[in-house]
Amino acid sequence: MIEVYIDGASAGNPGPSGIGILIKLERGQTEEIALPLGSTTNHHAEFQALITAMHICIDKHYQAISVRTDSQLVERAVEKEYVKNKSFQAYLDEVLKLKSHFSLFFIKWIPSAENKKADHLARSAIQKAIQQQKRRE
């Protein structure tokens, strides 16, 4: 089973945002991804982190993944297949569609203290987003 740690972060709400993904492979290897996003909110970044991680795992033909997130909103939405805030509905629909590509898919909430590496990756992606924005100005 592949363990996937995800985090989304935003410097402002909305503000420059980024996602961090840590993939722990069965052989002890890890993959680290830090991707800057445009200006968005933290919750939107959290959903984008999950969707991006799922796409990466599908592209690499991983069949069984266990996603760990410190976002209770994302974990509950996926587990209950429901979002109260309709601005997240498209994200949830995408996640539910992507789930069908896996033979096993789990999502689990973890405390932020257990998600430090994905958080660090997301924050470094924010710095990249800020630098990209400054270059455009």
KACORJO-V824137 format. One record per backbone hydrogen bond with DSSP energy under -0.5 kcal/mol. CO is the residue of the C=O (numbers start at 1). NH is the residue of the N-H. If there is no record, write none. Layout:
co->(CO	CO)
nh->(NH	NH)
This chain:
co->(2	3	4	5	6	7	9	10	11	14	15	16	17	18	19	20	21	21	22	22	23	23	24	25	29	31	33	35	37	38	38	40	41	42	43	44	45	46	47	48	49	50	51	52	53	54	55	56	57	58	63	63	64	65	65	66	67	68	69	70	71	72	73	74	75	76	77	77	84	85	86	88	89	90	91	92	93	94	95	96	97	98	99	104	106	108	111	112	115	116	117	118	119	120	121	122	123	124	125	126	127	128	129	130	131	132	133)
nh->(66	24	68	22	70	20	18	12	16	13	40	11	37	9	35	7	23	33	5	24	25	31	3	28	25	23	21	19	17	17	40	15	45	46	47	48	49	50	51	52	53	54	55	56	57	58	59	60	62	61	103	104	2	67	106	4	108	6	110	72	75	76	77	78	79	80	81	82	86	88	89	92	93	94	95	96	97	98	99	100	100	101	102	65	67	69	114	115	119	120	121	122	123	124	125	126	127	128	129	130	131	132	133	134	135	136	137)
